[in-house]
Amino acid sequence: MRKSATDVMQEIVAAAVLDAVAALKAASRGLPNTLLRDINAIHANTTLADLPAEVQTAIAASVRAAFSRLQKEGYSVSGGEPPAPRPPRPAPAGASHRPFRRPPPKRDGGGPGRPAGSGRPPGKGGGRPPRKPPPR
């Protein structure tokens, strides 16, 4: 049974997080204070260069493994360049070169903007109600 892209990505991200945690533990060399210091140094603005070398290596390996797994699962992975532009579709046989335009609606005095046969007699109804004078 083929997995959905969501399931595959969840497994990839979970594996990457676990690999990064294991790399953080390895970078601390078994010292709990060093591990805590490294974890506390991670925040929303942390870049890849700010992480310990072991974590950088683990992230790079996770990214390579993720792309390989996506391709193995049958998903298309782009090489980074935009897709080639599609050639214009040929016009169907018998089509004219001018675009279709609707004729303007016919008016028979049914009011401004009302097409013919709107169901109201000419000059009756429609529009805004009269405005009340402001209180004094």
N, C-alpha and C positions, 0 to 999 in steps of 0.2 A: 504494500500500500504506500502510495506517495504522500509525503508530509506537506503540509501547507507552508508557505514562505514564513508565516508568523511562527510556526512551531520550530522551523529550522533556525530562524534568527534568535528565538528565545534560548535554544540550546547553545548556539554559538556565543551569545552574550554571557550566559551563565558560565560556560567553560572559560571564557576570557577573564571574568571576574575571579573565579576560583584560581586560575593560573596567576593572576596579579597578586592575590592574597598570599599564595604560596611563595611567590617571588619576594614579597615584602618580608615574610618570615625568614627567607634565606638571606636577605640583605641585612637583617638585624643580627645574624650569626648567633641566634639563640638567646640574645639579651632582651629581656622584656622591656626595659626602659628605652632601648634603641628602637624597638618595634613601635612602642607608643609614640615616641617622638616623630618617627616617620609617618605614622598614620595621622597624627595631629597636624603635620605639615601639609597634608593634602586638603585643598579647598577648591572652590568653584573656579578660581583663576589659575589653578596649577596647570602648567604645560608639561608636555612629555619630557622636556629637558630638565625639569625640576625633580623628576622622579629618580630613584636610585637606578643604577645601571642594570641590575637584575630585573627590575620591573619593566624597564624599557625593552629589554631583550624578550621578556615574556609577552609583552604587548605586540611586538613585531611578529613573533611566532604565532600568536593568536590571529592576527590579521591575515597572515599567509594561509593558515589553516582554514580560516573562515571562507576566503575566496575559493580555495580548493574544494571545500565541502559544498559550497553553493554550486559550483560547476559540476561536481559529481552528482548532486541531487537533480541536475537538469535545468538550473536557472541560468539565465544569461548574465554574464558579468562583463561590463564594458571595460575597454582598455584605457579610458580616460579622455578619448577624443569624442567630440559630438557625433551623433549619427549622421550618415550621409543624407543630403537633402533628397527628397523624393522628386522624381521627374513629374512635370505637370501631366494631369490626366487628359487624354484626348477627348474632344467633344463628341457626344453621341451623334450617330449618323442622322442627318436631316435637321440638326439644330442650327438655328440662325446665330450669327455672331453678336447680335444685340441682346442684352439681358431683358428678361420679361418685366414689363411694368404694367401695373394695374391702371385702368383708366380712372380719372378722378370721379368721385360720386356725383350723381346728378342731384340737382337741387330744384325743388318745385315750390319754394316759399315756405317750407315746413319749419323755418327758423334758421338762425345761423348755425352752420355745422351739422344740420340734420339732413340725412339723405331722404330721397323721395320715398313716400309711403311709410313715414315713421309713425303713423297712427294718430297724429294730432292735427287739428285744423291749422291752417297758416295763421301766424300771429297770436295764437292762444297758448298760454303756459310756457314752461321752460324758463331758463334764466334764473337769476337770483331774486329772492324776495326783497321788497323795499326795505331800506335801511332805517332803523329807528333813530330819531334824533338823540344826541347825548343828554343826560340829565343835567340840570342846572345847579 
